[in-house]
């Protein structure tokens, strides 16, 4: 059963506009959340993370929001750039438990110039 | 700079062959992982290891085994490759089980 879900397989956004990628999870034990970016034929690279004690974390153009009651997080990219075009994976872990990440199925973001 | 290196970028193997995928990390991380990525399925955990000679099954261990004889090296073994094991294989390592660093991936094709 998929514990981390990304229900939108793809998203297209105009350059300069905001991209919003969504992620839902089911396991209430998850307390650390990450976003990874993946280009074709490369491994995923870490983008940004958030601990469950926070509801927002910002790093430059990237902001992650966490809504624990809804078991939902989102990644905002403002402004979107063509180089942001990639597959974005949401991941979660229960740091008090097993040392592994649970990944969503990914959202392919296309930023149109 | 952190580095996780997978031995091959692309591999083509025949059905029934024994296949070894090697991964080396230079960050002295305790935890190492093998995932496979398939379209529409995301990254699925095959096996992970939290210490030398220790291993744990992930979500899809069937048809795979692993070996961790040294802290920096984690090998994935396909005992008898099958066409449904054609996939992108990703190795990762982490120190605390949270932020994982990935290798560049190995695209395996089984014919």
Interface residues (C-beta under 8 A of the other chain):
Chain A: X6 X9 X32 X34 X36 X41 X42 X43 X44 X45 X46 X49 X89 X91 X93 X95 X98 X99 X100 X101 X102 X103 X104 X105 X106
Chain B: X4 X9 X30 X31 X33 X35 X40 X41 X42 X43 X44 X45 X48 X50 X56 X58 X90 X92 X94 X96 X97 X98 X99 X100 X101 X102 X103 X104 X105 X107
